[in-house]
Amino acid sequence: MHLTTATVLALLNSSGSWTPEPGAEAYTLSYSSSANTYTLTDTSGTTTVFAKSSTTAGVWAVASTSPAGSGTSVRYRFDSVTSGSTTTMRLARMAAPTSAISDLNASCLTPTTPAAGCRVLQLSYATATTATGTTSGTFGDYAGQVSMVVMWATDPATGTETSKTIAQYAYDSTGALRQVWNPQVTPNLVTAYTYTSAGRVATLTPPGQLPWTFTYGTAGTNGDTNAGRLLSISRPTLTPGSASSTNGTATTTVVYDVPLTTAAGGPYPMGASDVASLAQADASTDATAVFPPDQVPTSNTGSGNLTSSSYTRAEIHYLDVNGRESNTATPGGHITTTDFDALGNPARQLSAANRELALAASTNTELNVLGLAAMTPAQRANLLSTVNVRNSSGQLLTDTYGPLHQVTLEHALAASGTSAARAAGSVVAARTHTHNTYDEGRPTDGSANASGLVTTAVTGSTIAGYATDADTRTTKTTYDWTLGQATKTTVDPSCLAITAATGYNSAGKVISNSQPSSSGSDAGTTTTTYYTATGSGPSGAHPEWADLVCQTGPLRRHHRWRFQPESAGHHDDHVQPVRLAEHADPDRQRRHPHHHHHLRRGRP
């Protein structure tokens, strides 16, 4: 048996437990027989619950997602739909967490009109087809397809739950999506689509802009006869100084089956032996070129049609046997390199500039300064790469070594073996090295939701011939393990002890930030308060804004800021803060419009 969500796949063992497939080791899957639910948990502590009910046609559907330890969840409602003998399920509503509502399912997801305080996105599906053709003016609804997205929220002026359509869709008589717009914007800004006879997108027209045209066909020499490969993307160009007159078309072209060697007609020597000379472990197996409008190739198939000199303006994307991008070449022959470990994590990265340095002649000044002149290109490439080292499971990044470069020692370095001591101020060739330690102090009593968090990071300079790194600097991080959030970060704890602290409420929202110089009870600490559904004062009795930011400012105030939504009738009745009130003292106030998109936490 297996359970799938996105790209995560787990296998059921004979014992009844679940084992993640390779690459999904960061996830655990558990089953609750009492609740008849499956819970998927990642190392950050975020959980996704799958449930099965009569409304989901016997299918395990996502019921909720919850950040670690927050006690808050986004909840989902799926409805089953039967057409003939086939029953399917579709997403109907998503409810954002809010302390104003104790039961999101009963109050927000189930009723026709959600209760006051709910914040809901609703997907409305057409019950009948009104589209009559495939030309403009004949578009409309298509049965079973989403016709609009509706947002429910509480009007702060009336205290009642109201709805607004925030996205609307129009289809043609074949069921193809033709138009998308937000009806709250007048005039409507419509994004339009047309299609080929095979059902592929032919044009995409953004609102107020000229259309993009997509051309498809066959390409390559691997025997693929499918005519669905993207060959080019084009768009009319405007005459300089004109907003409507066109003077040509700019075309970006894709070329497939680009040869990997120059002998075969490829732009660069990227065959297995070529890249092995630079210690590249993941040799490329395929290459595709993207040509800008100022160079249009004569064919969409490189092999047998183009020559090595045909790619002067193209960007080439090289893929390994697993479809991962192992090399990228930009015009001028600047080529990056990425090697991957067995789990698909980047293990080594070589920049284009350092790749060129590794291939340079031994007389190159920089090679001689770094002590690399006598080495082979492969040896140089390894030392000029960024190398990532992971633990045995492949989940935790334990060490990172940067490219070799010159550094000036801040502190003296003791002798090591046959390597002499180095005085402070010495210029040496070194690699930046960061070593990470994880989960120090993590509770073992079951209260911790998160794991795999860096608690100590030591960064220094690794110098060949020396057993220890030079000029190390330590950063220690303390966590609320229930929430999986950092509460204190200390740089150089044994000396300077530069410490910043963050406090959270039980829902995982930030309530205080203390600068390194702060005692925690002075102006160096900033506090944040949130609206509540009940209570009094500026933040109380506002179920429509519950859990959104109300005020933020220094603990011992010299001035303060208060997010103050405007009166009803403006777009802020759907929980978008639009005004910032700055107070220098009780008798002086300045107000001005100011959008705060980051305050939308809690919206679905």
N, C-alpha and C positions, 0 to 999 in steps of 0.2 A: 504494500500500500504506500501511497505518498500523499503529501499535502503540499500544495503550491501556493505561494503568494509572491507576486512580482517575480524575482529571479531566485527566490529562496526555496529550496527543495529539501525535504527531510524524509528519511526512510524509516518505516516501522520495523522494529526488531521483534524477534519472537517473544522477548520478555515483556513487550508492551511499551517499551521506551522508544524514543525517537532519536535518530542520529543524523546530524546535518551532513549533506554531501560536501565534498571538497570545495573550499571557497566560501562556505557558509558557516564556518566554525564559530563565528561571533554570535550565532543565534542558538537559542534553545527552544524546544517545543515541548509543551506539557499538556496533559489532558486531565480535566476535572470531571469525574464520573457523576458527582453530585449536581454540578451545574450543566453538565453535558456541553462543555466548551473546550476549545483548544486555545492556549495562550502562547504566543510567540514573543520571546524576550531577547533584546540585544544587550550587549555589554554596557551600554549607557543606562540600562534599566527601563528603557521605553518598552511598553507592552502593547501588543495588538491581540485582541480577543476575537475569536471566530465562534459564531454560534449558529445553530440550525433550528429553524422553527417552521411552522406551517406556512408562514408568509414568504419563506425563501425557497419554496419548492424542494425541500429536502437537501439543499445545498449549504455547505458551510460558508457563511458570508461574514465579512468584517462587521463586528458589532460595536467595537470601541477601540480607540488608541489613547494611551495615557503616558505622559512623561514620568520619569522615575519619581516615585514617592510623593507626587503632587496631590494625589487624591482627586485629580480633575481629569475628565476624559472628553474627547470628541466622540459623539455617538452617531451611529448611522442607522438608517432604516431602509431595508430593501423590500420591494413588493414583488410578488409573483404574478406573472401574466401568462395566460393560456391562449394560444392561437392554434386552433385545430387540435391535434393530439400532442402538441409540443408546449411544455411549460418552461418558461425561463424566468429569471429574476433580474431586477434592475434597481439601481440606486434611486431612492425617492427623496430622502432628506438627510442633511447633516446638521447636527446641533453642536454649537460651541459650548465649552464648559462655562458655567456662571454660578456664582454662589447665591444668586437670586432664585435659583430653581433647585429643588432638592431631588427631583426625579426627572431627568431629561426625557426619558422614554415616554412617561405618562403625560408630561406637560408640554413638551416641545415637538416630539416626533409623531405622536399618535393623533392629537386633535386636528380637526380641519383648520382651525385658527389656533396657533400656539398661544400659550399663556403669556401674560405680560412678563417681561424680563428675559424671554427666550431670544436667542440669536440663531437663526436657522437659514440655511440655504436649501431651497426646494427645487428639484428638477421636475418640470411639468412636461408630460408626454402627450403628443397629439392622439386623439381618439379616432380621428378620421382624416383622410387625405383631401386637402383643398387645392393643392397644386394641380394645374391642368396642362402644363407643358414644360418645355425646356428653354424658353426664351423669356427675356425680361418682361415682367407684367403678368406672367403666368405662375410665378412661384407662390408657395404657401406652405401649409403644414403637410407632414407626411405621417401617416398612422404609425404609431409605435416609436417615432423618433422624438428627441427632445425638442420642444417648441420654444421653451423659455426657461431661464433660471430666475427664481424669485427669492428675494431676501426678506425675511421677517425680522423685525426689531420693534422696540417700544418707542413710541413717539413721546419725547420728554414733555411736550406741552399738554398732552391729554392723558398720558399714562396707559394708553391702549396699544395693543400689538397691531402693527400695520405692515403692509407688504408693498414692495416695489420690485418691478421687473428690471433686472440689471443686465440681462443678456437675452437677445431674441434671435431666433434662427428661422431661415426660410429655405425650403427645398424645392427641387423640381419634381416632375411627375415620376421620375425614376427613383426618387429617394436620395439623390445626391444633394449634399449641402451646397447652397448657392450664395447665401448672404448671412452675415452676422453683424449685429449692431447692439449698442446700448440705448434703449429707448429713453433713458433719463437725459441723454444729450440731444439737444435740438439746435440745428437740424441733425438728423441721424447721420452718424459717421459709419458708413457701411463698408465692410470688407467683403469683396465679391470673388467668387470662384467660377471657372468654367472647366470642362472636362473633355478628354479625348473620347473617342468611341469605345476605347478599352477601359474607360472609367478612371484614368489617371488625371491628376490635376493638370490642366493645360495653361490656365492663367490664374494669377492671384493679383487682385487689385486692392491695395490698401486705400483707406479713405483719403480722398483728395490727392492721390498720387497716380502716376502712370502704371500700367500693369506690368507684372513680371510674366514672361512666357517661358514655359518648360517644354523642351523638345526631347522625345524619347526615340529609341531605336535599338538595333543590335550593334554590338561592338565586342572586340576581343577575339582571340584565336583559340579559346578553350572549348569550342563547340557549343557554347550557350547560344541558343537560337531565340531566346526570349527577347521580345522587342521592347521590354520595359526599362532598359538601362537609360538613365538620365544622360543625355548627350550635351545639352547646353541650357543655359538660363540667359534670357535676353530682356532688355528693357529699352524703350525709346529714350533718347537723350534730348534735353531741352536746348533750344537755341539760347546762347548766352544773353542775358538781359530779358528773356521772355519767360512767362509763367505758363505758357500754353503751346507755343510753337515748337515742333520737334525738328531735329536736324540729323537724324540717323538713329542707329541702334547700337547699344553696347552689349556685347555678347561674351559671357564667360563660358568656356568650353571644357568639357571633361574628356580626357583621353585614357583609355583602359589598356591593359596589357603592355605597359611600358617595360622594355627590356631592362634586366638588372645589370648588364655589362655594356661597356661602350663598344665592344666587338660585335655585339648583337644589335647595336643601334640605340642603346640606352644613353641617357645624358651623363651618367656618372658610373664609375666602377663600384658596383654594390653587390657583386656576386658573393657567394659564400666564402671563397678564399680572400676576397678583397676586404670584407668586414672582419674576418678572422685575424687579419694582420693588425687590427686595432683592438683585439681582444673582445670583439662583439660576439656574445654567445648566441643571441637570437638572430639568425640570418633571415633576411627578407625572402619571401616567396612570391610576393605580388607587389606591383607598383601602379599607382594611378596618378595622372598629372591633371592639374587644374590650371588652365590658361586664362590670363586676364584679357579684357577686351582689346588691348593694344597688340595682341599676338593671337591670330586665329589659325589653328593648325589645319592641315589639309585632310586629316582623317581623325576619327575618334578611336582608332586602333593604332597603338604605337608600333607594335612588332610588325616588321615588313613594310611599313608605310612611312614612318618618320625616321630621321637620322639623328645622330647624337647632337647635332647643332640645331635641331628643331625646337629645343626646349629652353631657349635662353630666358624667356620671361615666365616660365611655368614654375609652379610649386608642386613638388613631387612628394607623394605620401607612400611610404614603403610599409607593408604589413608582413608580420611573421605568420607562421603556419596556423596560429590561433586567432588570426584576424586583429592582432594588436599592432598599433603603430610603432614600429621599431626605429624608423628613421624618417626625418622630414628634411627635405632639401628646398631651400629658397633660392631665388635667382642669384647667380654668382657662385653657386656651388657651396653654399653654407649649409652644412648637414649636421643635424642633431642625432644623438643615439640614445636609445633606451633599451636596457635588458630587463627581463622580468624573472621573478623566482617561480617555483613550481605552482604557487597559488595565485599567480597573476599580479603580484605586487611589484612595483618598480624597484629593481635591485641596484641598477647602475644607470646613471645619466651623464652623458658627455655632451657639453655644449658645443655649438658649431665652432666657436672661436678656439676652444681647447682641442677640438678634433684637428683643426688646421695646425695648431701648435704641435700636436703629437706627430704630424706628418711633415713638419718643417725640416729643413736641412740642419745638420749638426752644428753649423756655424751660426745658427739663430741665437741672438743675444739672450733672449729670455730663457731659452733652453739651457744655456750655459749658466745663467744666474741661478736657475733652479736645480742645477746638477743633473739634468736629464739628457744632455747632448749625446752621451755615450750609450744610452739605452736604445732598445728597439722601439718602434712606434707602439707596439702592444704594451710594453712596459710603461711608456710615457702615458698612453691613454688611460691605463688603470690608475695612475697617480694623479691624473688631471680630471678624473671623474668624481661625481658625487656618488658615494656608495652607501646603501642602506643595509643594515644587518638586523635580522629579526630573530625572535626566539624560535624554539623548535616547532611550535604550533603555527608559526607564521603570522600570528595575530598582533604581536607587540613589536614595535620598532625599538630595539634596544640601543643601537648605535648608528650614528650618521657621520661619515667622513667626507669633508668637502674637498674640492680640488686643491692641489698643491699650489701655494703662492707664497710670496714674501710677507713676513710679519716682523714687527719690532717688538722684542720682548719687554714686557712691563716689569717683570721681576727676574731676578737671576735664576738660572737653571743649573741644578747640581750635576756634576759629572755622572755618567752612567756607563759602566763597562769601559770600553776604550774611547768613549766620546767625552771630550773635555767639557769642563764647566763653561757655561755661557753667562756673561754679565748682562745685567739689565741694560736695555738700549741696543743690544745686539740685533742685527738684521739676519734672519734665518729663513730657510724654506720650510714651511709647515702646512699641515692640513687642519682645518677647524674640525674638532671632534666633539660630538655631543653624546653623552651616555645617559640613558633614561632608566630609572628604577620605578617600578609600578607597585601600587596598592599597599604601600607601607601604612600600617595602622588601620587597615580596613577591618571593620568588625567581623568576627567569625560567628556571631550569635544569630545570624540570619536576618539582621536588621538592614544590612547593606543591600541596596538594589543595583548599584553600579559597580563595575569592575573594569580593569584595564585602563586605569587613570595614572598618568605620570605624577609621582609624588616627589621625586628628586631628579633634577636634570643638571648634569655637570658638563660645562662647555669649556674647552681649552684648546691648546694647539699641540697636535701630535707631530713630533720631529723625529725623523729617522735616526736610529741609534740610541734613543733615550727611552727608558722603561716607563716613565711617567709623562703625562702631558704638562705643558707649560702654561702658566697664566690661567689656571682654572677658575671658573666662577660658578658657584652653586646656586640653584634656585629651588626652593622647597615649596610645595603646594599642599595645603590642608583642605579636606573636602567634607561636605555634608554627604555622607555615603548613602543616606536615604534618598536624597534628591539627585546625587551625582553631580553636584555643583561645587566649584572652588569657593572656599570661605576665606582663605588667607594665602597670600603669595609672598614669600620672603626671599629676597635676593641677597646673597652673601651672608647667610645666617650666622656664621662664626665671627664676622667682623662688622660690616656696615649694617647688617640686619635691616635692609630697606623693605618694609612690610606694608602691603595694602590689604585691606579686608573688605569682604562683602557679606551682607546679611540677607537672609531670605525669610519670607513667611512660609507657612505650611504648604501653600500651593506652589512654592518654588519661584515666586516673584521677588525681585530685588527690593529690599526695603531700606538698605543703607550701603553706602560706599565710603570707605575711609582711606584718605590719601596717606602715603608713608609718614608724613609729618604729624598726622592727627593722633590725638589721644583717644579718639573714639567718642568724645563728648564735646567737641569744639566745632568751629566753622570748617575744619578740614574734613568733616564727615557730612556727607549729603544723605538726607533721608527722603524716602518716597512713600506717600500714602495713596491709597486706592479708594475709589468709590465703593460703597457698600449698599446693599438692598435695604437695610434697616438702619436705625440709629439716628443721630442728629449731627449738627455741624455741617461744614462745607461738603464733607464727603458722604454724609449719611442720607438714607432714604432716597437713594437713586438706583432702583433696580435696573433701569434702562442702561446704566453705565457701570454696573457692578463689576469690580475687578479691573477696571481701567484706571489709568493714572489720574489722580486728582491733583496732588501737589508734590513738588520736589524742591528741595532747597537745603541749605546748610543747617545742621542740627542746632547750632547757635547762630541765629540768623543775622546777617548784615542786609540781606535782601532775600526774596523768595520768588519762585515761579509757580503759578497755578494754571493748569489746563482747564479752561473754562468754556465748555461748549456753548454755542449761541442758542438763541431761542428757537422754538419749533418753526417748521416751514423751510428750514435750510437742510442741506444734505447731511448735516451732523446729527439729524434725528436717527441716522443709521450708524451710530457709534464711530463716526470719523471726527476726531478732535480737530477743530479749525482755528482756535484762537488761543493765544498765549498772553496771559496777563502777568507783567513783571512788576513786582512791588519792591521799591527801595525802602519805603517806610509806609505806615498806615495812611498817611495823608497824600501820598504821591503815587500815581499809577499811570503806566503807559500800556496801551493795548494795540495790537496789530495782528492781522491774519497770519497764521503760520500753520502749515500742515505738518502733522506728526504721524507718518505712516507706520513708524515703528511701534506706535501705541495700539496697534490693532490686535495684539495678542489676545486670544480668547474668541476671536471671530472665526467662523468655520472656513 
